[in-house]
Amino acid sequence: MKLVVFGLTVTSSWGNGHATLWRGLQRALARRGWRVVFFERDTPYYAQNRDLYELPDGDLVLYREWSEVQDVARGHIAEADVAMVTSYCPDGVAAGDLVLEAPRALRVFYDLDTPVTLARLRDGAGAPLAYIGPRGLVDYDLALSYTGGAALEDLGLLTGARKVVPLYGHVDPERHYPGQAEPRYRAHLSYVGTYAADRQQALQRLFIDPARRRPDLRFVLAGAQYPEGFPWTKNIFFVRHLPPGEHPAFYASSRLTLNVTRRDMAAMGWCPSGRLFEAAACGAAIVSDWWEGLDRFFEPEREIIVAGACADVIAALDLSDSEVQRIGEAARERVLAEHTSDRRAAELEKIFAETRRGESEWAGAQAALGA
């Protein structure tokens, strides 16, 4: 089986979560007999921060300009069982035009940023996005959404998608597992995330304010794109970039770790970040902001600590070591049972099969009507 993907990036985990998700899913699909071909525009931003150079049992196609790779892409699509365009693909519209001409492949769009897509479609008064053409998703056989809940219906209404199905985040346990603590990452509370203005208010409330309230404790923040005027405190230590290979050591070095959801995603709900699953797979005890659907993925107070205010984080920091360890172990158990890349790959195969069956039944019905 062959899957051709036109996406944002799989080669650089710098400042984005798409890369680690695709790496885990590609490896899981390869174990199930799939050959994944991933097309990525070779942009300077990601090229300068590249931490993967080839896909195991897959093919990576890096290109500078769409014109130089268009014929190659057409050839791969002609052989594909499934051809897919993702959100934030810099050549999403052009790639989509090729995918929609596929002679036999299932034509799929995967939105890994559904709340952002919906917000932009509403704000743009119907104007097409850079990665979705003027006809929306009406011509695709299937739209996958990283976000569930109400987002599924909204994506269908705003883009014309005929079938919308959630495919949530996941983690590769071969890459994220309980590691050995490292002194440079030692923290009472840690946080991993790219800077985002719409996340700053929650980060202030759940990370920076607790650091100010507890100057006796050590806080560590890892991520990219933090501005010069960020409100650092003396007990917040910064890690400019944390490559995936360092995640096990990072989480093992922190007593608690924080998850903060971007505003649009928190408002929409049903949008667990990949980092949430990665931290849990590493055995970390997680403190998270609340959003609708969180309890579908982790049970509050047993597998995750929910915090809405600074005082909630302070209370979590004062939990006993045994309670912190219990929560981390419970979260890891839940992730290994339900949220691995292998589990998502199996779900994806089932979704593909059901979509194909539905398309065949529809075509048969249309033929019968025509007869």
Number of C-alpha atoms within 10 A of each C-alpha: 13 20 22 24 27 27 25 25 27 26 25 22 22 25 18 17 19 23 20 24 22 21 21 21 24 26 21 20 25 18 13 14 11 17 22 25 23 24 24 22 21 17 15 10 11 19 14 11 15 16 17 12 11 12 19 13 15 17 14 17 16 16 15 12 12 15 10 10 15 14 12 11 21 16 11 17 27 18 17 24 20 21 28 27 29 26 23 20 22 19 21 24 19 18 25 26 13 18 29 18 13 21 13 13 22 22 25 24 26 22 22 23 18 24 26 17 21 18 11 15 17 12 10 11 8 13 14 16 17 15 23 24 16 13 11 20 22 15 16 20 21 23 27 25 24 21 26 22 14 11 22 20 14 16 26 17 11 16 22 17 23 15 18 21 17 22 20 20 25 29 31 23 20 10 18 22 22 21 16 12 15 15 11 12 23 20 24 17 27 27 25 23 22 19 17 16 12 12 17 18 15 18 22 15 17 25 27 22 17 21 26 15 12 14 13 10 15 18 27 24 25 20 19 19 13 15 10 7 6 9 9 14 13 10 17 20 18 17 14 14 19 18 16 16 11 15 21 23 21 30 34 24 24 23 19 25 27 25 23 24 24 19 18 18 20 20 14 20 21 23 30 24 20 17 20 26 28 28 30 30 30 26 26 33 30 28 28 21 19 19 17 14 16 19 14 10 19 20 16 16 11 14 25 23 22 22 21 14 16 20 15 16 24 18 10 20 19 10 10 10 10 9 14 21 15 16 23 24 20 19 27 24 16 18 24 19 10 13 23 23 25 23 17 21 22 14 15 18 13 12 17 18 13 12 16 16 12 13 14 12 12 12 12 12 12 11 10 9 8 7 6
